[in-house]
Amino acid sequence: MNLKKLTGLLLAVGCASTALAQQAEPAPSANVNPKIMLVNGEPVYAAEVSLMMQNIKGYLDSQGQEATDQEIAQVATQRVVEQKLLAQEAARFGIKPDQARIDQMMDLTAQQAGGREVLQAELAKGGSGLDQLEGMFREMDLGRAFVAQQIQPTIEVSDQEITDYYNEHPDQFARGEQVHARHILIKADPDADEATQQAARAKAEQARERAVAGEDFSELAKELSEGPSASSGGDLGFFTKEQMVPQFSEAAFALAPGEISPVVQTQFGYHVIKVEDHRDAGTAPLDEAREPIRRMLINQKTGLAVAQLVQRLGQEADLQFLDENGNPIPEEQPAGAPDSEPAPSPNP
C-alpha cells in the first residue's frame, strides 16, 4: 500500500483522533485510544496521532502559521507512520536508542506540562499514558540515531558545491556593520529603588576602574558579571546594532577595538563594554561562510535522503488501517474493477 494512496484515510483517521483527544470526560464504554492501523504488524494508536498533532500545532503557533485540523491530522498521521518505519529500520540495523536522551525528553515534557502528575492526567484524557509517550520518544530517538549513523556519514559536499552556492546566493551573505564585544553586567531591576540602583552602578564603576587600570577584562567578567555570558568572559561574539537594545548598541558601536565604555544603563542593569573587533558592512568572505554553507548543504542532502528512504519503505511496507473493531479495512479497488476474477470466456 503506497503512502500517497493513503491521503483520504489519513485525513479521516487523524480527524477522528482529534475528536477523541478533545473529550475531557469520555463515556466509560468508549475506547478513546483504539488501534487505528498496523505498520508492518506494529500498531498505531489514536493517541499517537493526537500527540503528534499537538506537536505540529504548537510549532505552527510558534511560527505564527495556521492550518486546519484536517491538514494537521493528515501530516501528523503520515509522520507517525514514517517515524515507525525509520524506527523499524534502525532496529533492523541493530541500533539502540539513547535512554538518557529519552529520559531528558520525558523530563522536559513533564516540566512544560506543570509536573509529571499533570502530564499523566492530560495523557489519560486521550486514553494514553506515560509509557506510550515514552514509546513515541523511543521511536523518535531510534530514527534520529539511524539518520546520524547510517545516512549522514554517507553525505558528501564538495568544495565546488560550496563555492557555487556562495556565488549563487550573494544576498544570504550580506551583513551590516558588526562589532565583537565583551561586557560585565551588574543586574538591577528598572523598578528598583534608588539605593539599589546606586549600589549596582557603584559595583559597575568599580569593575570599569579595574578594567581601565589594566586587569584582564575576560577574567573580570568571569569574576564580577551577573549575566549569562559571565562563564565565557562576557563574550557576546559579533553582533549588529539591531541585535542589542539601543543604549547598549550606541555605546558599543562608538568604541574602537580595545576601548572600554563608560558605565551604560539598560533595562537589564549596568554594563561595562569592551570592543574586541569591528567589521564594516559588506559581504561575508567565502572562507567565513564555508562551514555554515557546508552544514546547510549536508542538512539539505540528509533530508532528501531520508525522504527518499521513507518513500521506499512506505512502498514496501504492509500498512493496514483498522475499523472500530480492530479489523483491517479492505483497500478500495479502482472504479470499474471487478470484485473477483472474471469467468473464462466461452469458446467461439
Secondary structure, 3 states (H helix, E strand, C coil): CCHHHHHHHHHHHHHHHHHHHCCCCCCCCCCCCCEEEEECCEEEEHHHHHHHHHHHHHHHHHCCCCCCHHHHHHHHHHHHHHHHHHHHHHHHCCCCCCHHHHHHHHHHHHHHHCCHHHHHHHHHHCCCCHHHHHHHHHHHHHHHHHHHHHHHHHCCCCHHHHHHHHHHCHHHHEECCEEEEEEEEEECCCCCCHHHHHHHHHHHHHHHHHHHCCCCHHHHHHHHCCCCCHHHCCEEEEEEHHHCCHHHHHHHHCCCCCCECCCEEECCEEEEEEEEEEECCEECCHHHHHHHHHHHHHHHHHHHHHHHHHHHHHHHCCEEEECCCCCECCCCCCCCCCCCCCCCCCCC
